Amino acid sequence: MVKSNRGTKLLLYIFVGAVAIYLLLPLLMIMLTSVGSGSATKFPPEGLTLKWYANLSEQTQFLDALKNSLIASTGAVLLALITGTLAALAIVQYPFLGSGILRAFFVSPMVMPKITLGIAYLILFSKMHIAGGLFALILGEAVIVLPFVLTIVGSALANLPPAHREAAADLGAGPIRIFFTITLPQLRLSLLLSGSIAFVFTFDQVEAALLLLRQDSYTLPIQLFLYMEKWQDPTIAVVSVVLIAFALALFMTIKLVLRSVPGLESLFGRRKTKGGLDQNE
């Protein structure tokens, strides 16, 4: 039995290692390509140099596009968080006839083709005379990421104990005060997670941005595509490395924030002492 368990554990380690290598290998190839000395994107690189990192600093269109991406993603995430939280509050805590249909309607952008949504936004925002700018993109991306917020926040609301809200109501607190003092603080984790997922998703959005934006409002993914049409040098790999570093920094920030949330361990079960007793007892 012991040998069987060791063999199973070894096979699991080998499988997990193979999956990790499969996932990390493309990223390692991008990093090595970014320091290649050749004038074209090539792997393995002929030599090592940092000149493409210096070349990135000369591409001012990437910096402007990065600013547009950050503005659009931040605006879309904030709008989706506000709208999705209020929608989840109405559907979960104040259910009504047809709330399930309304929830399905809000979640429907998750399964719709993004190019179809982009064309629909183009027609709608053109009629509204706001197409071409970042405001139109913020509105469109907020609808696209709304299902993530509604699903995560809605699940958190469904699992909140009603005792705290009922106690606050018994003490005379109104619905608005209960939301800001009781409900909202308990949703910090779900808001952080849904906001992070929505930000990463909107930052990489191409379909709607390509159809809605003017040339002076292009986001970073569009500028990368335009650059690749003219040049095939490793500058694109350098931008990819910068984005990877940004994603890792975002992940570490979220991890540090999660560690600082009081009582977060209770979401995963209370820790046990050596004697098997609850540490809080």
N, C-alpha and C positions, 0 to 999 in steps of 0.2 A: 504493500500500500504506500509506504514511504517513497519507494523508487518511482511508483506511478505518479505520485504528487510532484516529485522533483522533475520528472520528465514532462509533465503537463506545464509546470511553471517555466521550464526551459523553452518549450515551444511557444508559450505566450510571450516570453521575453524576445525571442527571435522574431515573432510576428510583429510585435510593437516596434522593435528596432527597424524592421524592414519598412513599416509604414512611416516611421519618422524620417528615415532616409529618403523615401519617396516624396515626402512633403517638403523636406528641407533642400533637396538637391536643386530644384529650379532656383531657389533663393541664393544658394551658394554660387550657381552659375552666373546669376545676375551680378553678384558682388565681384566675382573675378572678371567679368566682362567690363565692369565699370572702370577697372584699372588697367585695361588692355592698351597697349601702345599703338595698335593698328588704327587706321582711319575708318574702319568699318566694324560693325558688330560681329565679333567672331569668337568662337570658343573651341579649344582653349586659346587664350590670348598669346600673341607672339612675344610680348614683353610686358613689363609693368611700368605704369606711369600714372601721375595724378593730374595730367594736363586737362583731362575731360572734366574734372571737378572745377578747375579754373575756367573752363569754357562755359560751364553752367552759370557761373556768376555773370557772364557777359550776355546771357539770354534773358533780357529784361521781360520778354513776353511771358516767361514762365512765372516770374514773381508776380506780375499783374494778374495772371490767371489763377495763381495760388490765393491771392487776396479775394478774388471773385468767388472761388470755391469755398473758402472759409466763411465769407459773408453769406453765401447762399445756403450752405449746410447748416450754419448756426441759426439762421433765421427759420429755415424749414424745421429744424429740430425743436426749437422753442415753440413754434406754432403747433407742431404735432403733439408736443407734450401737453400744452394747455388744452387743445381740442380733445385729444385722446383721453386725458384724465377726466375732463368733464363728461365726456360721453360714457366712459367706463363707470363713473359715479352714478350717472342716471340709469344705466342699464343694470348694474349690479345691486346697488343699494336702494334704488327706487324703481323696481321693475314695474312694467306696465304692459298692457296688451299690445303685442307686436314688437316687443323689445328684442326678441330673438331675430326677427326679420331685419330690424335696424342694425343689429350687431353684424349680421351677415353682409349687409350692404356696406358697412364701414370697412369690413375685412376684404371685400371683393377686389380692391386694387392689388392685393398681394398675388392673386392668381391671374390677373389680366396681363396680356403682353404689353411691355413697356413702350414699344413703338406705337401701339394703338393709343395708349394714353397720351403719348407725345403729340400725335396728330390731333387728338381731341382737344388737348390744351391749346395747340396752335390755332385751331378754328375758334375756340371760345375766347381766348385772350386777344385774338385779332379783332373780334367783334367788340371787345371791351377796350381796345386801343391801348393795351398795356404789354403786348407781345414785343420781345426784343430785349427787355431789361431783366435785371436780377429779381425784381419783385415778382414777375410772372413765374420765374423758375422757382422761387421760394414757395409760392402757392402750389405749384405743380408737385414739387418734391414733398411738401408737407402731406399731401393726399397720399402719395406713394408709401411713405413710412408711417402713416397713421395706423395701419393694422398692427405693426410691431408694438406701438405704445398701447393701443387698446387691448391687445392680447395679454401683455405682460402686466400692465397696471390692473386690468380687470381681474386677472388671476390673483394678484396680491390683495385686491379689495375683497374678493370672495373668501379669502382665508383670514381676514382680520377678525379678531373676536369682537362681537358687538357690545361686550360689557362696558368698555371704556366710553363708547359713544352714549350708551344708555345712562351711565353714571353722570356724564357731562350734561345730558338733557335733563336729568332729574335735578341737577343743581341750577338749572335755569339757562343753560347755554343754548343759543339758537343754532340752526343748521349751518350757517356760514362760520360762526365761531368754532363749532365742533369740527368742521372740515379743516380749518387752518391750524387749530391747536391740537387736535387728536388724530384725525385721519391723515393729513398731509405729512406730518413727521414720520408716521409709520410707513409711508410710501417712498421714502428716500432711496432705498435700495432698488426698488423696481423702476423708479424714475431714472436713476443713474444707469442701470442696465439697458433699459429701452432707449434712453437718449444716446448712449454710446453706440448701440447697434444702428440706430437711425442715422447718426452722424457718419459712421463709416460707409453706410449704404448710399447716402446722398452725396458724399464726397466723390464717389466713384461713378456717379450717375452720368450717362452719356446720351441716351436716346432723347429724353425730354430737353436736355440742354442743347443738343445739336439742332433741334427744330425750333426752339424758342428764342435763342440768344442771337444778338448782333455780334459783329466781329469784335467790337470794343468791350464786350461783356463775356467773352469766352472764358470758360473754366479750364482748369488744368488738364483734365483728360482730353478735351478737344484740342488744346494747344499741342499736346503730345502727339496726337494723330496727325495734325497739320505739319509738325516738325518731321515726323517720320516719312511723310510724302516727299520731302525735299532732301533730307539727310538720313544716312544710315550709320552714323557714328555712335560710339558708346555713351553719348550724352544722355540718351534715353535711359540707359542702364543706371547712370548716376542719379537721375531723377527717381528711378525706382528704388534705389538704395536709400535715398532721403525719405521717401514715403514709408519704406519698411522701418526705418529708425523712428519715424513719427508714430507709426502704429505701435511699435514696442513701447515708446514713451507713454502713449495713451494707455496701453495695457498696464504698465507698471503704476501709473497714476491711479487708475481704477482699483488696482490691487491694494495700494496704500490707503485709499479712501475706504474700501471695504473693511480693512483691518481697524480703522478708526471708528466705525459705526458701533455704538454701544449695543450689546445684546445680540450681535449678529450670530454668535455661536448657537443661539436658541433656534435659529432657522434650520440648522442642520442637526439638531439634537444636542442636549446638554452633555458636557464632558464628564467623564467618570473618573473617580479617583482609583487608586490602586485597590482599595477594598471593594470596588464595584458600586459605591454609593454615589448619589448625585453630589456634585461639587458645591451646589447651592444649598444643600440641605444642612 
